Amino acid sequence: MLLIPAIDLKDGRCVRLRQGNMDQETVFSDDPVAMAERWINAGSRRIHIVDLDGAVQGFPVNADIIGKIAETFPDVEIQVGGGIREFQAIQTYIDVGVDYVIIGTQAVRSPHFVDEACLEFPGRIIVGLDARDGKVAVEGWAKMSRHDAVDMARRFEEAGVEALVFTDIGRDGMMKGVNTGATRELAKSVSIPVIASGGVSNMDDVRDLCDAVADGVSGAIVGRALYEGKLDLVEAQKLANGLMDS
C-alpha cells in the first residue's frame, strides 16, 4: 500500500488546515520543494499536492511551484487537486509534469466533465469524493450535497477514472483516526483503486488500512500526523510494504 504525504499549498507555503477551513491553517514550511524532498528521502513514491489557492480561485495558482517539484523529482509520481474546473487546468498541470489530476467539486456538479476529461486525458484523472455520513460535500467542504458517495463512485468508475480519493471530512486534520469502515465499504463497491484520506494519525491506522488492501484500498494520504511527528513515514511505509508482500 502506498503512503502518500500531502503538501497543501497556500500563498506559496506548506500549510495544513483543520477540516478544510481556510481560516484555520498551520504553516509548516516556506519551501515546498524541500518539504517534498523530505518525504521522498523517507521513502515516498508519490506526493499528494493540493493547491488551496486554486481551490478558492477556481484555476491553478501554484502551478509553478508544483512544476518545480515535478522537475526536481522526476521519478516520483505527483497527484494534484484544488480548483480543477476546466480542461485548461488539467493541461496546465500535465504540462508541468504532474502524473494525476484530481477533480473534486466539479466532478459532483458536472459529472459529464469527468467523462470528457477521461477521454481527453486517459489514465490521468482521479476523482476526489469528500463525504460525511455517506453524503458528498462540495466547495471545499463548505456545502453538503444530496449525492450518495457510493453511487457517485460507481458513476465515475464507469466514466473511466484511474482511482478515487475518499476523504471522511469529519476526521481530516483532526488526528481522530481514519474511518476505515467507510473507506472499505466504498472500495468494495467499485473495482478501481481507492485512496484513503482524512484522519490517518498513527501506526494502528496504517495497519487497519493495510488490512483493507484486499478490498481495494490501494493507498492513504497522510498529512498532519507527519508534520506534527506523530507518524514516522519511514516506519509506516515499511509496515505498508511488509503487509503487501506477505
Backbone as CSV, one residue per row, in Angstrom:
resi,resn,N_x,N_y,N_z,CA_x,CA_y,CA_z,C_x,C_y,C_z
1,MET,0.835,-1.200,0.000,0.000,0.000,0.000,0.873,1.255,0.000
2,LEU,0.460,2.208,-0.802,1.184,3.472,-0.858,0.786,4.386,0.287
3,LEU,1.783,4.969,0.944,1.519,6.073,1.856,1.930,7.344,1.116
4,ILE,1.004,8.280,1.003,1.184,9.445,0.136,1.166,10.722,0.980
5,PRO,2.333,11.297,1.237,2.371,12.544,2.019,1.661,13.676,1.292
6,ALA,0.957,14.482,2.061,0.220,15.617,1.499,1.004,16.909,1.679
7,ILE,1.044,17.688,0.605,1.593,19.034,0.666,0.494,19.989,0.232
8,ASP,-0.024,20.759,1.162,-1.064,21.737,0.869,-0.425,23.108,0.690
9,LEU,-0.645,23.718,-0.466,-0.008,24.991,-0.796,-0.978,26.154,-0.646
10,LYS,-0.554,27.151,0.110,-1.321,28.382,0.276,-0.325,29.535,0.355
11,ASP,-0.486,30.491,-0.545,0.440,31.625,-0.603,1.887,31.160,-0.762
12,GLY,2.078,30.059,-1.500,3.418,29.561,-1.769,4.068,28.811,-0.630
13,ARG,3.321,28.567,0.439,3.872,27.880,1.615,3.131,26.574,1.871
14,CYS,3.776,25.682,2.622,3.152,24.418,3.019,2.346,24.635,4.291
15,VAL,1.057,24.373,4.235,0.204,24.557,5.403,-0.651,23.306,5.598
16,ARG,-1.300,23.231,6.736,-2.340,22.234,6.971,-3.551,22.964,7.515
17,LEU,-4.713,22.516,7.062,-5.971,23.098,7.529,-6.692,22.107,8.426
18,ARG,-7.534,22.640,9.281,-8.406,21.775,10.083,-9.773,21.722,9.419
19,GLN,-10.151,20.504,8.992,-11.447,20.264,8.355,-11.695,21.207,7.188
20,GLY,-10.639,21.515,6.428,-10.771,22.311,5.224,-11.029,23.785,5.445
21,ASN,-10.923,24.239,6.684,-11.202,25.647,6.998,-9.983,26.505,6.654
22,MET,-10.145,27.399,5.668,-9.026,28.228,5.217,-8.556,29.205,6.295
23,ASP,-9.391,29.428,7.294,-9.015,30.349,8.374,-8.319,29.637,9.534
24,GLN,-8.229,28.302,9.435,-7.560,27.538,10.497,-6.373,26.793,9.902
25,GLU,-5.330,27.557,9.611,-4.150,26.975,8.979,-2.964,26.983,9.935
26,THR,-2.094,26.003,9.727,-0.809,25.953,10.415,0.266,25.908,9.342
27,VAL,1.194,26.851,9.366,2.268,26.881,8.377,3.405,25.977,8.845
28,PHE,3.800,25.035,7.979,4.855,24.097,8.336,6.161,24.354,7.597
29,SER,6.105,25.043,6.449,7.339,25.306,5.713,7.112,26.392,4.674
30,ASP,8.161,27.179,4.434,8.136,28.167,3.362,8.768,27.609,2.087
31,ASP,9.193,26.357,2.109,9.900,25.761,0.979,9.259,24.430,0.592
32,PRO,8.264,24.452,-0.303,7.563,23.224,-0.688,8.471,22.185,-1.341
33,VAL,9.468,22.631,-2.103,10.365,21.676,-2.752,11.175,20.909,-1.706
34,ALA,11.663,21.621,-0.706,12.411,20.974,0.378,11.515,20.023,1.158
35,MET,10.248,20.395,1.335,9.320,19.520,2.040,9.078,18.239,1.255
36,ALA,8.915,18.371,-0.067,8.753,17.186,-0.908,9.984,16.291,-0.805
37,GLU,11.165,16.903,-0.813,12.402,16.139,-0.712,12.465,15.366,0.603
38,ARG,11.987,15.983,1.663,11.979,15.314,2.970,11.177,14.024,2.914
39,TRP,10.002,14.080,2.321,9.143,12.889,2.276,9.683,11.863,1.292
40,ILE,10.257,12.329,0.205,10.828,11.400,-0.778,12.025,10.666,-0.186
41,ASN,12.852,11.391,0.541,14.000,10.763,1.202,13.561,9.739,2.245
42,ALA,12.347,9.909,2.754,11.811,8.965,3.745,11.157,7.748,3.095
43,GLY,11.162,7.722,1.750,10.644,6.549,1.061,9.369,6.732,0.266
44,SER,8.841,7.960,0.221,7.595,8.174,-0.513,7.787,7.991,-2.011
45,ARG,6.845,7.287,-2.629,6.882,7.074,-4.078,5.853,7.932,-4.815
46,ARG,5.000,8.604,-4.043,4.018,9.518,-4.631,3.745,10.652,-3.653
47,ILE,3.528,11.853,-4.193,3.215,13.024,-3.375,1.837,13.550,-3.766
48,HIS,1.056,13.900,-2.770,-0.273,14.478,-2.975,-0.190,15.983,-2.716
49,ILE,-0.491,16.777,-3.726,-0.402,18.228,-3.585,-1.771,18.856,-3.791
50,VAL,-2.142,19.759,-2.899,-3.394,20.499,-3.027,-3.077,21.977,-3.192
51,ASP,-3.569,22.558,-4.264,-3.445,23.994,-4.488,-4.650,24.660,-3.800
52,LEU,-4.468,25.026,-2.539,-5.582,25.604,-1.784,-6.027,26.943,-2.369
53,ASP,-5.067,27.720,-2.851,-5.430,28.984,-3.505,-6.240,28.710,-4.766
54,GLY,-5.835,27.673,-5.492,-6.557,27.297,-6.697,-7.974,26.834,-6.400
55,ALA,-8.142,26.152,-5.266,-9.478,25.698,-4.881,-10.416,26.879,-4.664
56,VAL,-9.864,27.983,-4.149,-10.668,29.184,-3.914,-10.893,29.955,-5.209
57,GLN,-9.823,30.100,-5.998,-9.891,30.916,-7.212,-10.561,30.198,-8.384
58,GLY,-10.474,28.871,-8.400,-11.076,28.127,-9.494,-10.149,27.877,-10.667
59,PHE,-8.868,28.153,-10.492,-7.871,27.879,-11.534,-6.515,27.714,-10.850
60,PRO,-5.547,27.069,-11.532,-4.242,26.832,-10.899,-3.556,28.128,-10.488
61,VAL,-3.107,28.170,-9.234,-2.400,29.342,-8.719,-0.938,28.994,-8.420
62,ASN,-0.711,27.793,-7.939,0.642,27.376,-7.546,1.280,26.396,-8.527
63,ALA,0.880,26.479,-9.802,1.384,25.532,-10.806,2.899,25.621,-10.970
64,ASP,3.469,26.809,-10.833,4.926,26.956,-10.992,5.676,26.174,-9.917
65,ILE,5.195,26.276,-8.674,5.832,25.553,-7.577,5.676,24.052,-7.767
66,ILE,4.487,23.644,-8.163,4.233,22.224,-8.379,5.109,21.700,-9.516
67,GLY,5.264,22.497,-10.562,6.129,22.123,-11.668,7.579,21.973,-11.243
68,LYS,8.007,22.818,-10.325,9.380,22.727,-9.833,9.592,21.435,-9.051
69,ILE,8.592,21.044,-8.266,8.675,19.780,-7.532,8.752,18.610,-8.523
70,ALA,7.908,18.649,-9.553,7.899,17.584,-10.552,9.228,17.518,-11.300
71,GLU,9.785,18.667,-11.612,11.055,18.711,-12.331,12.214,18.214,-11.466
72,THR,12.166,18.556,-10.182,13.242,18.175,-9.264,13.239,16.684,-8.966
73,PHE,12.039,16.091,-8.943,11.910,14.667,-8.596,11.131,13.924,-9.685
74,PRO,11.735,13.746,-10.859,11.008,13.172,-11.998,10.589,11.717,-11.809
75,ASP,11.223,11.006,-10.885,10.903,9.592,-10.695,9.784,9.353,-9.685
76,VAL,9.284,10.429,-9.084,8.229,10.317,-8.084,6.896,10.783,-8.684
77,GLU,5.859,9.987,-8.479,4.539,10.357,-9.004,3.968,11.527,-8.205
78,ILE,3.268,12.403,-8.912,2.628,13.550,-8.263,1.163,13.593,-8.673
79,GLN,0.305,13.706,-7.674,-1.122,13.909,-7.923,-1.522,15.246,-7.333
80,VAL,-2.335,15.990,-8.092,-2.661,17.366,-7.701,-4.156,17.601,-7.756
81,GLY,-4.658,18.290,-6.742,-6.051,18.709,-6.731,-6.171,20.149,-6.273
82,GLY,-7.361,20.701,-6.439,-7.617,22.069,-5.992,-8.041,22.987,-7.115
83,GLY,-9.345,23.203,-7.277,-9.845,24.179,-8.239,-9.764,23.755,-9.688
84,ILE,-9.788,22.462,-9.947,-9.692,21.995,-11.334,-11.093,21.894,-11.913
85,ARG,-11.430,22.895,-12.716,-12.803,23.011,-13.207,-12.904,23.111,-14.715
86,GLU,-11.776,23.077,-15.405,-11.805,23.121,-16.865,-10.593,22.387,-17.421
87,PHE,-10.684,22.052,-18.700,-9.624,21.272,-19.340,-8.283,21.979,-19.304
88,GLN,-8.298,23.304,-19.420,-7.033,24.038,-19.449,-6.245,23.826,-18.157
89,ALA,-6.943,23.724,-17.041,-6.265,23.478,-15.766,-5.583,22.111,-15.770
90,ILE,-6.284,21.107,-16.297,-5.695,19.765,-16.389,-4.452,19.803,-17.267
91,GLN,-4.586,20.466,-18.424,-3.462,20.548,-19.356,-2.280,21.275,-18.729
92,THR,-2.566,22.336,-17.970,-1.500,23.087,-17.307,-0.684,22.185,-16.395
93,TYR,-1.374,21.383,-15.603,-0.674,20.506,-14.669,0.095,19.400,-15.385
94,ILE,-0.497,18.827,-16.415,0.212,17.785,-17.159,1.453,18.364,-17.826
95,ASP,1.334,19.589,-18.330,2.466,20.237,-18.990,3.641,20.479,-18.043
96,VAL,3.346,20.681,-16.743,4.446,20.929,-15.791,4.954,19.639,-15.151
97,GLY,4.394,18.499,-15.572,4.947,17.227,-15.124,4.129,16.434,-14.127
98,VAL,2.903,16.853,-13.864,2.042,16.136,-12.919,1.533,14.842,-13.556
99,ASP,1.472,13.773,-12.760,1.020,12.475,-13.264,-0.492,12.309,-13.229
100,TYR,-1.102,12.737,-12.125,-2.545,12.570,-11.960,-3.180,13.876,-11.494
101,VAL,-4.347,14.164,-12.043,-5.090,15.360,-11.673,-6.376,14.929,-10.984
102,ILE,-6.630,15.519,-9.826,-7.793,15.138,-9.019,-8.906,16.162,-9.198
103,ILE,-10.059,15.687,-9.631,-11.228,16.549,-9.814,-12.178,16.306,-8.651
104,GLY,-12.564,17.364,-7.965,-13.419,17.237,-6.796,-14.800,17.820,-7.001
105,THR,-14.979,19.065,-6.600,-16.287,19.726,-6.687,-16.870,19.678,-8.089
106,GLN,-16.057,19.926,-9.082,-16.553,19.951,-10.457,-17.083,18.588,-10.894
107,ALA,-16.510,17.520,-10.337,-16.975,16.181,-10.679,-18.404,15.958,-10.184
108,VAL,-18.688,16.443,-8.986,-20.021,16.265,-8.417,-21.031,17.175,-9.113
109,ARG,-20.609,18.393,-9.397,-21.502,19.348,-10.057,-21.776,18.976,-11.509
110,SER,-20.739,18.523,-12.215,-20.859,18.253,-13.652,-20.178,16.926,-13.986
111,PRO,-20.845,15.811,-13.704,-20.225,14.512,-13.951,-19.764,14.320,-15.396
112,HIS,-20.452,14.964,-16.342,-20.051,14.827,-17.740,-18.665,15.412,-17.985
113,PHE,-18.258,16.365,-17.146,-16.908,16.925,-17.257,-15.866,15.829,-17.031
114,VAL,-16.146,14.931,-16.089,-15.252,13.807,-15.824,-15.242,12.856,-17.011
115,ASP,-16.420,12.601,-17.594,-16.495,11.737,-18.776,-15.560,12.243,-19.866
116,GLU,-15.669,13.539,-20.133,-14.877,14.144,-21.211,-13.392,14.186,-20.842
117,ALA,-13.096,14.456,-19.571,-11.705,14.522,-19.125,-11.030,13.168,-19.263
118,CYS,-11.758,12.090,-18.944,-11.190,10.747,-19.058,-10.886,10.395,-20.509
119,LEU,-11.692,10.897,-21.418,-11.438,10.662,-22.837,-10.263,11.493,-23.335
120,GLU,-10.193,12.728,-22.861,-9.153,13.657,-23.314,-7.793,13.354,-22.680
121,PHE,-7.818,12.903,-21.417,-6.579,12.650,-20.672,-6.629,11.249,-20.049
122,PRO,-6.631,10.207,-20.876,-6.776,8.845,-20.343,-5.649,8.476,-19.381
123,GLY,-6.054,7.823,-18.285,-5.078,7.371,-17.301,-4.566,8.446,-16.374
124,ARG,-5.087,9.658,-16.497,-4.581,10.779,-15.701,-5.574,11.324,-14.686
125,ILE,-6.828,10.881,-14.753,-7.885,11.513,-13.963,-8.227,10.691,-12.722
126,ILE,-8.196,11.352,-11.583,-8.666,10.800,-10.313,-9.805,11.695,-9.831
127,VAL,-10.819,11.099,-9.255,-11.905,11.900,-8.671,-11.801,11.857,-7.152
128,GLY,-11.927,13.020,-6.540,-11.927,13.123,-5.093,-13.343,13.220,-4.561
129,LEU,-13.711,12.271,-3.729,-15.023,12.285,-3.088,-14.849,12.579,-1.602
130,ASP,-15.367,13.709,-1.174,-15.318,14.112,0.227,-16.706,13.894,0.815
131,ALA,-16.785,13.110,1.876,-18.106,12.738,2.371,-18.210,12.831,3.883
132,ARG,-19.415,13.075,4.323,-19.764,12.988,5.737,-21.060,12.195,5.830
133,ASP,-21.035,11.145,6.635,-22.216,10.286,6.807,-22.734,9.766,5.471
134,GLY,-21.818,9.452,4.568,-22.185,8.844,3.305,-22.608,9.794,2.210
135,LYS,-22.721,11.093,2.519,-23.126,12.090,1.531,-21.932,12.936,1.114
136,VAL,-21.903,13.313,-0.146,-20.765,14.018,-0.719,-20.839,15.514,-0.430
137,ALA,-19.688,16.088,-0.061,-19.580,17.528,0.169,-18.878,18.180,-1.015
138,VAL,-19.144,19.463,-1.224,-18.520,20.197,-2.329,-18.026,21.557,-1.831
139,GLU,-17.317,22.247,-2.717,-16.814,23.593,-2.436,-15.956,23.634,-1.176
140,GLY,-14.921,22.793,-1.200,-14.015,22.790,-0.052,-14.709,22.413,1.239
141,TRP,-15.715,21.553,1.122,-16.475,21.027,2.258,-17.449,22.045,2.849
142,ALA,-17.598,23.184,2.176,-18.483,24.224,2.705,-19.955,23.850,2.557
143,LYS,-20.266,22.988,1.595,-21.654,22.633,1.344,-21.800,21.124,1.222
144,MET,-22.916,20.618,1.716,-23.233,19.199,1.565,-24.193,19.025,0.387
145,SER,-23.975,17.977,-0.392,-24.879,17.661,-1.485,-25.821,16.538,-1.047
146,ARG,-26.733,16.195,-1.927,-27.646,15.081,-1.639,-27.161,13.785,-2.278
147,HIS,-25.982,13.840,-2.894,-25.465,12.677,-3.611,-24.875,11.640,-2.652
148,ASP,-25.178,10.382,-2.911,-24.620,9.285,-2.133,-23.213,8.972,-2.646
149,ALA,-22.261,8.827,-1.731,-20.865,8.634,-2.114,-20.664,7.362,-2.936
150,VAL,-21.305,6.274,-2.560,-21.144,5.012,-3.289,-21.707,5.129,-4.699
151,ASP,-22.861,5.764,-4.843,-23.448,5.947,-6.174,-22.528,6.772,-7.068
152,MET,-21.954,7.825,-6.501,-21.056,8.670,-7.278,-19.782,7.906,-7.646
153,ALA,-19.286,7.091,-6.730,-18.087,6.300,-7.006,-18.317,5.379,-8.197
154,ARG,-19.459,4.718,-8.224,-19.769,3.820,-9.341,-19.924,4.593,-10.640
155,ARG,-20.504,5.761,-10.544,-20.687,6.613,-11.736,-19.337,6.974,-12.349
156,PHE,-18.375,7.319,-11.508,-17.083,7.747,-12.027,-16.215,6.558,-12.455
157,GLU,-16.447,5.411,-11.846,-15.760,4.213,-12.322,-16.163,3.928,-13.761
158,GLU,-17.437,4.061,-14.056,-17.927,3.846,-15.417,-17.331,4.874,-16.381
159,ALA,-17.071,6.064,-15.877,-16.505,7.114,-16.731,-15.066,6.814,-17.124
160,GLY,-14.381,5.979,-16.326,-13.019,5.600,-16.659,-11.943,6.276,-15.842
161,VAL,-12.290,6.751,-14.629,-11.262,7.394,-13.808,-10.240,6.360,-13.339
162,GLU,-9.027,6.831,-13.088,-7.926,5.950,-12.710,-8.069,5.450,-11.280
163,ALA,-8.604,6.299,-10.397,-8.749,5.958,-8.976,-9.680,6.959,-8.326
164,LEU,-10.015,6.690,-7.071,-10.818,7.604,-6.260,-10.050,7.954,-4.999
165,VAL,-10.111,9.218,-4.606,-9.609,9.632,-3.300,-10.824,9.877,-2.423
166,PHE,-10.917,9.119,-1.342,-12.077,9.221,-0.456,-11.667,9.856,0.868
167,THR,-12.298,10.969,1.192,-11.996,11.693,2.424,-13.202,11.730,3.344
168,ASP,-12.992,11.307,4.575,-14.009,11.491,5.612,-13.769,12.873,6.207
169,ILE,-14.602,13.841,5.841,-14.317,15.225,6.228,-14.571,15.497,7.706
170,GLY,-15.192,14.541,8.382,-15.363,14.714,9.816,-14.087,14.455,10.600
171,ARG,-13.095,13.850,9.932,-11.870,13.466,10.638,-10.615,14.130,10.090
172,ASP,-10.687,14.702,8.894,-9.486,15.244,8.270,-8.854,16.346,9.102
173,GLY,-7.563,16.206,9.336,-6.818,17.212,10.077,-7.122,17.273,11.551
174,MET,-7.893,16.301,12.052,-8.300,16.337,13.452,-7.588,15.288,14.309
175,MET,-6.769,14.441,13.668,-6.000,13.410,14.377,-6.913,12.466,15.172
176,LYS,-8.066,12.128,14.592,-9.022,11.268,15.293,-9.041,9.843,14.764
177,GLY,-8.125,9.523,13.885,-8.116,8.191,13.299,-8.882,8.160,11.997
178,VAL,-8.491,7.229,11.123,-9.118,7.131,9.809,-10.424,6.336,9.903
179,ASN,-11.381,6.691,9.073,-12.652,5.971,9.032,-12.484,4.787,8.074
180,THR,-11.830,3.741,8.570,-11.515,2.596,7.720,-12.779,1.900,7.229
181,GLY,-13.793,1.842,8.080,-15.023,1.157,7.701,-15.678,1.772,6.481
182,ALA,-15.843,3.098,6.486,-16.470,3.781,5.350,-15.607,3.661,4.104
183,THR,-14.296,3.746,4.283,-13.383,3.641,3.146,-13.439,2.247,2.547
184,ARG,-13.453,1.244,3.406,-13.522,-0.147,2.947,-14.818,-0.404,2.180
185,GLU,-15.928,0.098,2.694,-17.216,-0.129,2.030,-17.249,0.524,0.657
186,LEU,-16.690,1.723,0.553,-16.642,2.386,-0.749,-15.773,1.579,-1.710
187,ALA,-14.609,1.126,-1.224,-13.700,0.362,-2.073,-14.351,-0.938,-2.561
188,LYS,-15.151,-1.563,-1.713,-15.825,-2.796,-2.100,-16.841,-2.562,-3.211
189,SER,-17.351,-1.341,-3.302,-18.420,-1.045,-4.258,-17.909,-0.805,-5.675
190,VAL,-16.592,-0.659,-5.836,-16.006,-0.415,-7.153,-14.799,-1.334,-7.354
191,SER,-14.320,-1.410,-8.591,-13.156,-2.252,-8.873,-11.890,-1.435,-9.082
192,ILE,-12.009,-0.116,-9.151,-10.830,0.737,-9.303,-10.221,1.023,-7.924
193,PRO,-8.944,1.412,-7.866,-8.304,1.679,-6.579,-8.959,2.833,-5.827
194,VAL,-8.995,2.711,-4.517,-9.478,3.781,-3.643,-8.341,4.194,-2.714
195,ILE,-8.074,5.485,-2.677,-7.041,6.046,-1.821,-7.726,6.701,-0.627
196,ALA,-7.370,6.256,0.561,-7.978,6.803,1.779,-7.352,8.151,2.124
197,SER,-8.165,9.018,2.697,-7.667,10.329,3.105,-8.473,10.822,4.292
198,GLY,-7.792,11.479,5.214,-8.504,12.066,6.337,-8.397,11.273,7.612
199,GLY,-7.593,11.753,8.551,-7.576,11.175,9.877,-6.487,10.167,10.169
200,VAL,-5.646,9.808,9.187,-4.561,8.865,9.463,-3.617,9.502,10.475
201,SER,-3.496,8.886,11.650,-2.758,9.559,12.718,-1.694,8.713,13.402
202,ASN,-1.709,7.378,13.192,-0.711,6.537,13.868,-0.555,5.210,13.139
203,MET,0.317,4.366,13.665,0.607,3.091,13.020,-0.601,2.153,13.021
204,ASP,-1.460,2.276,14.025,-2.661,1.443,14.048,-3.558,1.755,12.855
205,ASP,-3.654,3.041,12.502,-4.437,3.415,11.324,-3.839,2.801,10.066
206,VAL,-2.515,2.813,9.974,-1.844,2.216,8.820,-2.144,0.718,8.754
207,ARG,-2.075,0.047,9.902,-2.383,-1.392,9.935,-3.814,-1.657,9.480
208,ASP,-4.754,-0.853,9.975,-6.155,-1.040,9.601,-6.346,-0.885,8.093
209,LEU,-5.675,0.105,7.515,-5.809,0.326,6.079,-5.133,-0.786,5.281
210,CYS,-4.024,-1.279,5.787,-3.366,-2.402,5.119,-4.278,-3.622,5.090
211,ASP,-5.045,-3.803,6.140,-5.992,-4.914,6.184,-7.093,-4.754,5.137
212,ALA,-7.283,-3.509,4.658,-8.334,-3.231,3.674,-7.828,-3.268,2.239
213,VAL,-6.541,-3.579,2.064,-5.972,-3.622,0.710,-6.728,-4.633,-0.162
214,ALA,-7.071,-5.770,0.414,-7.776,-6.801,-0.350,-9.143,-6.324,-0.834
215,ASP,-9.689,-5.312,-0.169,-10.986,-4.763,-0.562,-10.846,-3.643,-1.595
216,GLY,-9.602,-3.289,-1.942,-9.410,-2.273,-2.973,-8.820,-0.968,-2.504
217,VAL,-8.439,-0.874,-1.229,-7.788,0.344,-0.725,-6.304,0.257,-1.096
218,SER,-5.880,1.115,-2.009,-4.526,0.989,-2.569,-3.514,1.929,-1.931
219,GLY,-4.007,2.921,-1.197,-3.085,3.885,-0.611,-3.776,4.767,0.404
220,ALA,-2.976,5.597,1.059,-3.516,6.515,2.061,-2.732,7.818,2.023
221,ILE,-3.457,8.914,1.980,-2.846,10.236,2.047,-2.660,10.593,3.516
222,VAL,-1.458,11.030,3.855,-1.138,11.343,5.244,-0.662,12.793,5.328
223,GLY,-1.213,13.534,6.266,-0.862,14.936,6.386,-0.377,15.348,7.750
224,ARG,-1.284,15.823,8.578,-0.920,16.435,9.855,-0.087,15.506,10.740
225,ALA,-0.379,14.218,10.727,0.372,13.284,11.579,1.859,13.296,11.241
226,LEU,2.190,13.442,9.964,3.596,13.520,9.565,4.215,14.832,10.019
227,TYR,3.486,15.909,9.800,4.030,17.237,10.087,4.213,17.481,11.583
228,GLU,3.390,16.837,12.373,3.496,17.021,13.824,4.318,15.919,14.490
229,GLY,4.898,15.030,13.674,5.773,13.997,14.221,5.058,12.857,14.919
230,LYS,3.760,12.718,14.675,3.007,11.638,15.313,3.161,10.314,14.563
231,LEU,3.588,10.408,13.304,3.759,9.212,12.481,5.086,9.320,11.743
232,ASP,5.901,8.281,11.844,7.183,8.239,11.156,6.973,7.587,9.792
233,LEU,7.202,8.359,8.720,6.911,7.861,7.378,7.765,6.647,7.014
234,VAL,9.027,6.639,7.418,9.909,5.509,7.105,9.347,4.216,7.689
235,GLU,8.997,4.255,8.955,8.472,3.061,9.611,7.092,2.684,9.084
236,ALA,6.267,3.696,8.830,4.916,3.428,8.333,4.954,2.795,6.945
237,GLN,5.833,3.282,6.084,5.919,2.712,4.740,6.499,1.301,4.778
238,LYS,7.430,1.065,5.700,7.939,-0.299,5.871,6.811,-1.248,6.243
239,LEU,5.959,-0.800,7.138,4.821,-1.609,7.556,3.913,-1.884,6.369
240,ALA,3.611,-0.840,5.607,2.737,-0.989,4.440,3.363,-1.940,3.415
241,ASN,4.638,-1.802,3.158,5.324,-2.676,2.209,5.321,-4.120,2.693
242,GLY,5.584,-4.306,3.978,5.640,-5.653,4.520,4.322,-6.382,4.446
243,LEU,3.244,-5.667,4.733,1.928,-6.300,4.690,1.510,-6.610,3.265
244,MET,1.947,-5.804,2.346,1.612,-6.087,0.956,2.352,-7.316,0.457
245,ASP,3.583,-7.504,0.944,4.403,-8.620,0.472,3.997,-9.948,1.097
246,SER,3.341,-9.860,2.266,3.041,-11.099,2.996,1.824,-11.806,2.429
